[in-house]
């Protein structure tokens, strides 16, 4: 979800550049709304709601609404951002919790969290195999977060029914800091539009959306907006921890360390471990210890590792991952996730998923070095796309003659430079928003953070998220503000129904424990 093409596929986006046709020549957007009503039953309790589907218009950084029309220095780039908001009816809205929900990409809309996890309806997909083609079935969502909070599902600029336009629109919205700015403006406008300034406020981001969710609290604090909580699903806040091709990035070894427990979990699931352990969690704790001790030391030694030491480490990797000794030695003990997908079940010519390694699919090229696709994305994406396109038009009555962009091709042209707190300019480095989150937690010591990960995710490995959060530069008394929850599922935790049940319960407990309503 970095240097190699496969990563872009993992994150649910396409490689390419943004064409001029993807923008409009003049910034002439207007906010829109279409309102409807409905209800959802959550664990037997009926919740009536008002749904608002629409767009809000945000402008590029530096825009001055009071500037003269002839002021050429005033940025003209703007974006219409599509959203669907659900407000519980029959309760006072002014101080009811509100949660802004978004996926990532970069370049992805938010249909995944909307239709798979927390909206009032949920599309049914196969648990770990390919979902049969249409017609797809959409059901009442017993796990909608409307039971605890009003919800706003927000699509990134240019995705969904949103569009960008004006001079330098691509440069103004498609980048780490530009994206954080756009969402900060959106949140501020939404609070004013719907009179929700006094509501307990939450962010819930998945995948690249966790980078956005970790960067937003500080950006919102600059607008005098404090958050009650931030919920991260499958987090990646430091892109230096992504397990890319070791031949392209030699001497950077931590990615292989933090990915190892996820490889082990996958091998355990597919019964590829010699003498398989009975209990997953005890096994993973052992692998984690090996990863940050002997394995780390071995990788740090580089070519000073003796032949006997290499053989010993390869033997332990084989015991933990099931990968052949010959491959482990040939790969210099460094396991790229695309190669892992291809190697683990190569005897059966099967490739595992990237987002969720419980999924498998036929290997497209048995002679290839790395996986050419993600079997989980191939298995469920059509169901989500068809379900949302039907739901938004038939139920929400929005976009009848418009094209909904599930994904846009911005990954390769995204501006990955980020200016962390204390830096005088954006850094020429892979982005890392841990400093932003740390400063935000110090400025708002009551803000809580919730980390959620799936054991079978090798795009953003669960131990990677744990590792980076334990390097957050905050004082010891703030470490209690972070909680960690992990699930026997993959990147999209909610695809596995038992995991969705657990996730729902944990999120509701988190919101109700931090909304401060009981203190009034």
C-alpha positions as CSV (number, residue, x, y, z in Angstrom):
1,X,0.0,0.0,0.0
2,X,5.7,2.2,-2.4
3,X,8.1,1.5,-5.0
4,X,6.7,-1.5,-6.8
5,X,3.7,-1.7,-9.0
6,X,2.1,-4.5,-7.0
7,X,1.8,-2.2,-4.0
8,X,-0.5,0.1,-5.9
9,X,-2.7,-2.9,-6.8
10,X,-2.7,-3.9,-3.1
11,X,-4.1,-0.5,-2.1
12,X,-7.0,-0.8,-4.5
13,X,-5.9,1.8,-7.0
14,X,-4.5,1.8,-10.6
15,X,-1.1,2.9,-11.8
16,X,-1.1,5.9,-14.2
17,X,-1.2,9.6,-14.4
18,X,-4.2,11.9,-14.0
19,X,-5.3,13.0,-17.4
20,X,-6.5,16.5,-18.1
21,X,-10.0,15.1,-18.8
22,X,-10.2,14.0,-15.1
23,X,-10.4,17.7,-14.1
24,X,-12.6,20.6,-15.3
25,X,-11.1,23.8,-16.8
26,X,-12.9,26.2,-14.5
27,X,-13.6,26.0,-10.7
28,X,-17.4,26.3,-10.7
29,X,-18.4,23.6,-8.2
30,X,-21.4,24.0,-6.0
31,X,-22.4,22.1,-2.9
32,X,-25.2,19.6,-3.4
33,X,-27.5,17.6,-1.1
34,X,-30.1,14.9,-1.5
35,X,-31.9,13.8,1.7
36,X,-33.7,10.6,2.4
37,X,-34.8,8.6,5.4
38,X,-34.4,5.0,6.5
39,X,-33.8,2.7,9.4
40,X,-31.4,0.0,10.4
41,X,-31.7,-2.8,13.0
42,X,-28.6,-3.2,15.1
43,X,-28.8,-6.3,17.3
44,X,-32.6,-6.1,17.4
45,X,-32.8,-2.3,18.1
46,X,-34.3,-0.3,15.3
47,X,-32.5,3.0,14.5
48,X,-34.3,5.5,12.3
49,X,-32.0,7.9,10.5
50,X,-31.8,10.7,8.0
51,X,-29.3,10.2,5.2
52,X,-27.8,13.1,3.3
53,X,-25.8,12.4,0.1
54,X,-24.0,15.4,-1.3
55,X,-20.8,17.3,-1.9
56,X,-18.9,20.1,-0.2
57,X,-16.5,22.3,-2.0
58,X,-13.0,22.8,-0.7
59,X,-10.2,25.0,-2.0
60,X,-6.4,24.6,-2.3
61,X,-4.1,25.8,0.5
62,X,-3.6,29.5,0.5
63,X,-7.0,30.4,-1.0
64,X,-8.5,33.7,0.2
65,X,-12.3,33.9,-0.1
66,X,-12.0,37.7,0.2
67,X,-9.5,38.2,-2.6
68,X,-10.5,40.2,-5.6
69,X,-11.5,38.1,-8.7
70,X,-8.5,39.6,-10.5
71,X,-6.0,38.5,-7.9
72,X,-3.8,36.1,-9.9
73,X,-2.0,34.9,-6.7
74,X,-5.2,33.5,-5.2
75,X,-5.3,29.8,-6.0
76,X,-8.3,28.8,-8.2
77,X,-8.0,25.0,-7.7
78,X,-11.0,23.5,-5.9
79,X,-12.6,20.2,-5.3
80,X,-16.1,18.9,-4.7
81,X,-15.9,16.1,-2.1
82,X,-18.7,13.6,-2.1
83,X,-20.0,12.2,1.2
84,X,-22.9,10.3,2.7
85,X,-23.9,11.3,6.2
86,X,-26.3,9.3,8.5
87,X,-27.9,11.1,11.4
88,X,-29.9,9.2,14.0
89,X,-33.5,10.6,14.2
90,X,-35.4,11.2,17.4
91,X,-32.3,12.3,19.5
92,X,-30.7,15.7,20.1
93,X,-28.1,16.0,17.4
94,X,-26.0,18.9,18.8
95,X,-23.8,16.8,21.1
96,X,-24.3,13.3,19.6
97,X,-20.9,11.7,18.6
98,X,-20.0,12.1,15.0
99,X,-17.4,10.0,13.1
100,X,-15.8,10.8,9.8
101,X,-15.0,7.6,8.0
102,X,-12.7,7.1,5.0
103,X,-10.6,4.6,3.0
104,X,-7.3,5.4,1.5
105,X,-5.5,4.4,-1.6
106,X,-4.3,7.0,-2.3
107,X,-7.0,7.3,-4.9
108,X,-9.7,5.1,-3.3
109,X,-13.3,6.1,-2.5
110,X,-14.9,4.9,0.7
111,X,-17.3,2.2,-0.6
112,X,-15.4,-0.5,1.3
113,X,-16.0,0.8,4.8
114,X,-19.5,2.0,3.7
115,X,-20.8,-1.2,2.2
116,X,-18.7,-3.7,4.1
117,X,-18.5,-2.5,7.6
118,X,-20.4,0.4,9.2
119,X,-23.2,1.7,7.0
120,X,-26.8,0.7,7.4
121,X,-26.6,-2.0,4.8
122,X,-23.8,-4.5,4.0
123,X,-23.0,-6.4,0.9
124,X,-22.5,-10.2,1.3
125,X,-19.3,-11.6,0.0
126,X,-17.6,-15.0,0.3
127,X,-15.5,-15.2,3.5
128,X,-12.2,-16.3,1.8
129,X,-13.0,-17.3,-1.8
130,X,-14.3,-15.7,-4.9
131,X,-17.8,-14.2,-4.7
132,X,-20.1,-15.4,-7.4
133,X,-21.1,-12.7,-10.1
134,X,-24.2,-10.6,-9.9
135,X,-26.9,-10.4,-8.6
136,X,-25.3,-9.5,-5.3
137,X,-27.1,-9.5,-2.0
138,X,-27.3,-6.5,0.3
139,X,-28.6,-7.0,3.8
140,X,-29.4,-5.0,6.9
141,X,-26.1,-4.3,8.8
142,X,-26.4,-5.6,12.4
143,X,-23.0,-4.0,13.0
144,X,-23.6,-0.4,11.8
145,X,-21.8,2.1,14.0
146,X,-25.0,4.3,14.0
147,X,-25.7,2.6,17.3
148,X,-22.9,4.7,18.8
149,X,-22.3,7.7,16.5
150,X,-23.6,9.6,13.6
151,X,-21.5,8.7,10.5
152,X,-20.0,10.6,7.6
153,X,-18.5,8.5,4.8
154,X,-16.2,10.8,2.9
155,X,-14.6,10.2,-0.5
156,X,-11.3,11.8,-1.3
157,X,-11.1,14.6,-3.9
158,X,-11.6,13.3,-7.4
159,X,-13.1,10.0,-6.2
160,X,-16.7,8.9,-6.0
161,X,-18.9,11.7,-7.4
162,X,-16.3,14.3,-6.4
163,X,-14.2,16.2,-9.0
164,X,-11.3,18.6,-9.0
165,X,-10.8,21.7,-11.2
166,X,-8.9,24.9,-11.7
167,X,-5.3,25.7,-12.3
168,X,-2.9,23.2,-10.8
169,X,-5.8,21.1,-9.4
170,X,-3.8,17.9,-9.5
171,X,-0.8,19.5,-7.7
172,X,-3.2,21.1,-5.2
173,X,-5.0,17.9,-4.0
174,X,-3.0,14.8,-4.9
175,X,-0.3,14.6,-2.2
176,X,0.1,13.7,1.5
177,X,-0.1,17.2,2.9
178,X,-2.6,18.4,0.2
179,X,-4.9,15.5,1.1
180,X,-4.7,16.2,4.8
181,X,-5.5,19.9,4.1
182,X,-8.6,19.0,2.0
183,X,-10.0,16.7,4.6
184,X,-9.4,19.3,7.4
185,X,-11.3,21.9,5.4
186,X,-14.1,19.4,4.7
187,X,-14.5,18.5,8.4
188,X,-14.6,22.2,9.4
189,X,-17.2,23.0,6.8
190,X,-19.3,20.0,7.7
191,X,-19.3,21.0,11.4
192,X,-20.6,24.4,10.4
193,X,-23.1,23.2,7.8
194,X,-24.8,20.7,10.1
195,X,-24.2,22.6,13.4
196,X,-22.1,19.8,14.9
197,X,-19.3,21.8,16.6
198,X,-20.2,20.6,20.0
199,X,-20.4,16.9,19.1
200,X,-17.8,14.4,20.3
201,X,-15.7,14.0,17.1
202,X,-13.9,11.0,15.8
203,X,-11.9,9.9,12.7
204,X,-11.9,6.3,11.4
205,X,-9.5,5.6,8.6
206,X,-8.4,2.4,6.9
207,X,-5.1,1.7,5.1
208,X,-3.7,4.9,3.5
209,X,-6.6,6.5,5.3
210,X,-4.7,5.8,8.6
211,X,-2.0,8.2,7.3
212,X,-4.7,10.8,6.8
213,X,-6.3,10.0,10.1
214,X,-3.0,10.4,12.0
215,X,-2.1,13.6,10.2
216,X,-5.5,15.3,10.6
217,X,-5.7,15.8,14.4
218,X,-2.9,18.3,14.3
219,X,-4.3,20.0,11.2
220,X,-7.6,20.3,12.9
221,X,-6.1,21.6,16.1
222,X,-4.8,24.5,14.0
223,X,-8.5,25.2,13.3
224,X,-9.2,24.9,17.1
225,X,-10.9,21.6,16.7
226,X,-10.0,18.9,19.2
227,X,-10.9,15.3,18.6
228,X,-12.2,12.7,21.1
229,X,-10.6,9.8,19.3
230,X,-8.9,8.4,16.3
231,X,-9.6,4.8,15.1
232,X,-7.0,3.2,12.8
233,X,-7.7,0.1,10.7
234,X,-4.7,-1.6,9.1
235,X,-2.4,1.3,9.8
236,X,0.7,2.4,7.9
237,X,2.0,5.7,9.3
238,X,5.7,5.2,8.4
239,X,6.2,4.1,4.8
240,X,9.8,3.1,5.5
241,X,8.4,-0.1,7.0
242,X,6.9,-1.4,3.8
243,X,8.5,-4.8,2.7
244,X,9.5,-3.9,-0.9
245,X,11.9,-5.7,-3.2
246,X,15.2,-5.9,-1.3
247,X,17.2,-5.6,-4.5
248,X,15.8,-2.1,-4.9
249,X,16.3,-0.9,-1.4
250,X,19.4,-2.6,0.1
251,X,20.4,-1.9,3.8
252,X,16.8,-1.1,4.8
253,X,16.0,-4.2,6.8
254,X,13.3,-3.3,9.3
255,X,10.4,-4.0,6.8
256,X,11.3,-7.7,6.7
257,X,11.4,-7.8,10.5
258,X,8.0,-6.4,11.0
259,X,6.4,-8.4,8.2
260,X,7.6,-11.8,9.5
261,X,4.8,-12.4,12.0
262,X,2.2,-11.9,9.2
263,X,4.0,-14.4,7.0
264,X,4.0,-16.9,9.9
265,X,0.3,-16.3,10.5
266,X,-0.4,-17.0,6.9
267,X,1.6,-20.2,6.8
268,X,-0.2,-21.3,10.0
269,X,-3.5,-20.7,8.4
270,X,-2.7,-22.7,5.3
271,X,-1.1,-25.5,7.3
272,X,2.3,-25.0,5.7
273,X,4.4,-25.0,8.9
274,X,6.3,-28.1,9.7
275,X,4.9,-29.5,12.9
276,X,2.2,-26.9,13.1
277,X,1.6,-25.2,16.5
278,X,-1.9,-25.5,17.9
279,X,-2.4,-22.0,19.2
280,X,-1.9,-19.1,16.8
281,X,-1.2,-16.3,19.3
282,X,1.4,-18.3,21.3
283,X,3.1,-19.1,18.0
284,X,3.0,-15.4,16.9
285,X,4.5,-14.2,20.2
286,X,7.4,-16.6,19.6
287,X,7.9,-15.4,16.0
288,X,7.8,-11.8,17.1
289,X,10.5,-12.4,19.7
290,X,12.7,-14.1,17.0
291,X,12.0,-11.3,14.6
292,X,13.2,-8.5,16.9
293,X,16.2,-10.4,18.3
294,X,18.1,-13.0,16.3
295,X,16.5,-12.2,12.9
296,X,17.1,-8.4,13.3
297,X,20.8,-9.0,14.4
298,X,21.4,-11.3,11.4
299,X,20.0,-8.8,8.9
300,X,22.0,-6.0,10.5
301,X,25.2,-7.9,10.0
302,X,24.8,-8.0,6.2
303,X,27.6,-9.8,4.5
304,X,29.4,-10.4,7.8
305,X,27.0,-13.2,8.6
306,X,28.8,-16.5,8.5
307,X,27.6,-19.4,6.4
308,X,26.6,-21.3,9.5
309,X,24.7,-18.3,10.9
310,X,22.9,-17.9,7.6
311,X,21.9,-21.6,7.6
312,X,20.6,-21.3,11.2
313,X,18.5,-18.2,10.5
314,X,17.1,-19.7,7.2
315,X,16.2,-22.9,9.2
316,X,14.2,-20.8,11.7
317,X,12.5,-18.9,8.9
318,X,11.6,-22.1,7.3
319,X,10.1,-23.4,10.6
320,X,8.1,-20.1,10.9
321,X,7.0,-19.6,7.4
322,X,7.1,-22.9,5.6
323,X,9.1,-21.4,2.7
324,X,11.8,-23.6,1.1
325,X,15.3,-23.3,2.5
326,X,16.7,-22.8,-1.0
327,X,14.4,-19.8,-1.6
328,X,15.3,-18.2,1.8
329,X,19.0,-18.5,1.1
330,X,18.6,-17.2,-2.4
331,X,16.6,-14.2,-1.2
332,X,19.4,-13.4,1.3
333,X,16.9,-14.1,4.2
334,X,14.7,-11.2,3.1
335,X,11.1,-12.0,2.2
336,X,9.3,-9.7,-0.2
337,X,5.6,-9.9,0.3
338,X,4.8,-10.4,-3.4
339,X,7.3,-13.3,-3.5
340,X,5.8,-14.8,-0.4
341,X,2.4,-14.8,-2.0
342,X,3.8,-16.7,-4.9
343,X,6.1,-19.1,-3.0
344,X,4.0,-20.3,-0.1
345,X,1.6,-22.5,-2.2
346,X,3.6,-22.7,-5.3
347,X,3.4,-26.5,-5.4
348,X,-0.4,-26.1,-6.0
349,X,0.2,-23.2,-8.4
350,X,-1.8,-21.0,-6.1
351,X,-1.2,-17.4,-5.1
352,X,-2.3,-16.0,-1.7
353,X,-4.0,-12.7,-1.2
354,X,-2.2,-9.5,-0.3
355,X,-4.8,-7.7,1.6
356,X,-6.0,-11.0,3.1
357,X,-3.8,-14.0,2.7
358,X,-6.7,-16.4,3.6
359,X,-7.8,-15.9,0.0
360,X,-6.1,-17.8,-2.7
361,X,-6.3,-17.8,-6.5
362,X,-4.7,-19.5,-9.5
363,X,-1.2,-18.3,-10.1
364,X,-1.2,-16.3,-13.3
365,X,2.4,-16.9,-14.3
366,X,4.0,-19.9,-12.5
367,X,7.5,-18.8,-13.7
368,X,7.1,-15.2,-12.4
369,X,9.0,-14.0,-9.3
370,X,6.2,-12.1,-7.5
371,X,2.4,-12.2,-7.5
372,X,0.8,-10.4,-10.4
373,X,-2.5,-9.7,-8.6
374,X,-4.3,-9.8,-5.3
375,X,-6.8,-12.7,-5.2
376,X,-8.8,-11.0,-2.4
377,X,-9.4,-7.9,-4.5
378,X,-10.3,-10.0,-7.5
379,X,-12.7,-12.0,-5.3
380,X,-14.8,-9.1,-3.8
381,X,-14.3,-5.8,-5.6
382,X,-17.1,-6.3,-8.2
383,X,-19.6,-7.1,-5.4
384,X,-18.8,-3.8,-3.6
385,X,-18.8,-1.7,-6.7
386,X,-22.1,-3.1,-8.0
387,X,-23.8,-2.9,-4.5
388,X,-22.8,0.7,-3.9
389,X,-23.7,1.9,-7.4
390,X,-27.1,0.4,-7.0
391,X,-27.6,1.6,-3.4
392,X,-26.6,5.2,-3.9
393,X,-29.0,5.6,-6.9
394,X,-32.0,3.5,-5.8
395,X,-31.9,4.2,-2.0
396,X,-30.1,7.5,-1.6
397,X,-31.4,8.9,-4.9
398,X,-28.1,10.5,-5.9
399,X,-26.0,10.4,-9.0
400,X,-28.5,8.9,-11.5
401,X,-26.6,10.3,-14.5
402,X,-23.1,10.5,-13.0
403,X,-20.1,8.2,-13.0
404,X,-19.0,7.1,-9.6
405,X,-15.3,6.7,-9.5
406,X,-14.4,3.8,-7.1
407,X,-10.7,4.5,-7.8
408,X,-8.6,7.0,-9.6
409,X,-5.1,6.5,-11.0
410,X,-3.1,8.8,-8.8
411,X,-0.7,6.4,-7.0
412,X,2.3,7.0,-9.3
413,X,1.8,10.7,-9.5
414,X,1.0,11.3,-5.8
415,X,3.2,13.9,-4.1
416,X,4.6,11.8,-1.2
417,X,6.6,14.7,0.4
418,X,5.4,15.5,3.9
419,X,6.3,18.4,6.1
420,X,6.3,17.1,9.7
421,X,6.1,19.4,12.7
422,X,9.4,21.2,13.2
423,X,10.6,20.8,9.5
424,X,11.0,24.0,7.5
425,X,10.0,22.3,4.2
426,X,8.5,19.1,2.9
427,X,11.0,16.3,3.2
428,X,12.4,14.3,0.3
429,X,11.7,11.0,1.9
430,X,9.0,8.4,2.3
431,X,6.2,10.0,4.4
432,X,6.0,9.4,8.1
433,X,3.1,11.0,10.1
434,X,4.2,9.7,13.5
435,X,5.5,13.1,14.5
436,X,2.2,14.7,13.6
437,X,0.2,12.3,15.7
438,X,2.7,12.6,18.6
439,X,2.4,16.4,18.7
440,X,-1.4,16.2,18.4
441,X,-1.6,13.8,21.4
442,X,0.6,16.1,23.4
443,X,-1.5,19.2,22.6
444,X,-4.7,17.2,23.4
445,X,-3.8,14.7,26.1
446,X,-7.4,13.5,26.3
447,X,-7.5,12.3,22.7
448,X,-7.5,8.5,22.5
449,X,-6.1,6.3,19.7
450,X,-7.3,2.9,18.7
451,X,-5.2,0.6,16.6
452,X,-6.8,-2.4,14.7
453,X,-5.1,-4.9,12.6
454,X,-5.6,-8.3,10.9
455,X,-3.2,-11.2,11.3
456,X,-3.5,-12.2,7.7
457,X,-2.7,-8.8,6.1
458,X,0.7,-8.6,4.4
459,X,0.1,-5.2,2.8
460,X,0.2,-3.4,6.1
461,X,1.4,-6.1,8.5
462,X,-0.1,-6.0,12.0
463,X,3.2,-6.1,13.8
464,X,4.4,-3.2,11.6
465,X,1.5,-1.1,13.1
466,X,2.4,-2.2,16.6
467,X,6.1,-1.4,16.0
468,X,5.6,2.1,14.7
469,X,3.2,3.1,17.5
470,X,5.7,1.9,20.0
471,X,8.1,4.4,18.5
472,X,5.7,7.3,18.9
473,X,7.5,10.1,20.6
474,X,5.1,10.8,23.5
475,X,5.6,10.8,27.3
476,X,4.9,7.6,29.2
477,X,1.7,8.9,30.7
478,X,0.2,9.2,27.2
479,X,0.9,5.7,26.2
480,X,-2.2,4.6,28.0
481,X,-4.2,6.6,25.5
482,X,-3.5,4.0,22.8
483,X,-5.2,0.6,22.7
484,X,-4.4,-2.3,20.3
485,X,-6.9,-4.9,18.9
486,X,-6.1,-7.6,16.5
487,X,-8.3,-10.0,14.5
488,X,-8.1,-13.3,12.6
489,X,-8.8,-11.5,9.4
490,X,-6.9,-9.5,6.8
491,X,-6.5,-5.9,5.8
492,X,-10.3,-5.4,5.4
493,X,-11.0,-6.8,8.9
494,X,-14.7,-6.7,8.3
495,X,-14.7,-9.2,5.4
496,X,-14.6,-12.0,8.0
497,X,-17.9,-11.9,9.9
498,X,-16.6,-13.1,13.3
499,X,-13.9,-10.4,13.0
500,X,-16.6,-7.8,12.1
501,X,-18.5,-8.7,15.2
502,X,-15.4,-8.2,17.4
503,X,-14.4,-5.0,15.6
504,X,-17.9,-3.5,16.0
505,X,-17.9,-4.3,19.7
506,X,-14.5,-2.8,20.2
507,X,-15.3,0.4,18.3
508,X,-18.6,1.0,20.1
509,X,-16.8,0.5,23.5
510,X,-14.1,2.9,22.4
511,X,-16.6,5.6,21.3
512,X,-18.8,5.3,24.4
513,X,-15.7,5.4,26.6
514,X,-14.4,8.6,25.1
515,X,-17.5,10.7,24.2
516,X,-17.6,12.4,27.6
517,X,-21.4,12.4,27.6
518,X,-21.5,10.6,30.9
519,X,-19.6,13.5,32.5
520,X,-22.3,16.0,31.8
